[in-house]
Amino acid sequence: MYVLAALEHLGEDAYGASIQAEIESRSERPTPFGSVYVTLERLAKKGFVTFWIGEPRPVQGGRSRKHVRITPAGRRALRESARSLDRMLAGLRLNTDGGNR
């Protein structure tokens, strides 16, 4: 869910490191780089994301980046997951001491 949400936020600027940074920034939690790529591969197998290769970076020896794009099926999955989470959390009174009352 975090990876799909990051893709929506980033749009055409989504690639491994930018996705990791977006998740860490918004969740305020460390995100291992490898877990982002493993998740992207799983999402691709489900048809939720596609990959494309960008132009080489305009620096000497600049490499092309492998960009990621969310698919319509990925958007539906994100929307459905968010709705499910909303239903699960509905009625809970969460506080900062870790309890739910």
Buried (B, 14 or more C-beta within 10 A) or exposed (E): EBBBBBBBBBEEBBBBEBBBBBBBEEEEEEBEEEEBBEBBEEBBEEEBBEEEEEEEEEEEEEEEBEBBBBBEEBBEBBEEEEEEEEEEEEEEEEEEEEEEE
